[in-house]
Amino acid sequence: MKTATIRIRRDTATALAEMGEHFISAWHEGESDTDTFEFESPKALFSVLTPKRWELMERLQALGEISLRALARSLERDVKRVHEDAAVLLEWGLIERTAHGKLHVPYDKIHTEFDLLAAA
């Protein structure tokens, strides 16, 4: 199962240590089936993953490979706006375009993780 993990990571030292561990593990075990997308703040996360873009990814997961126009019709949204949202998600690697130009989500599962902690 190919998984995307989306997280907010404010602690750079911990993030670097985990990336190092992940790299070593992948080196020894072969290719990982998890891709990680990290954001430095909630603002950064929600500027990329707006509610409309999240809905777009959910619909793509439900429908599978589909053309941009068909996706826009399915979402009952303007093609131009769906194109703009798809372009951002393509740039981040959260969705992909097939050789035939259709869009799809390359992940079976998208996992999000972030914490909101009270001040100490």
Secondary structure, 3 states (H helix, E strand, C coil): CCEEEEEECCCHHHHHHHHHHHHHHHHHHCCCCEEEEEECCHHHHHHHCCHHHHHHHHHHHHHCCECHHHHHHHHCCCHHHHHHHHHHHHHHCCCEECCCCCEECCCCEEEEECCCCCCC
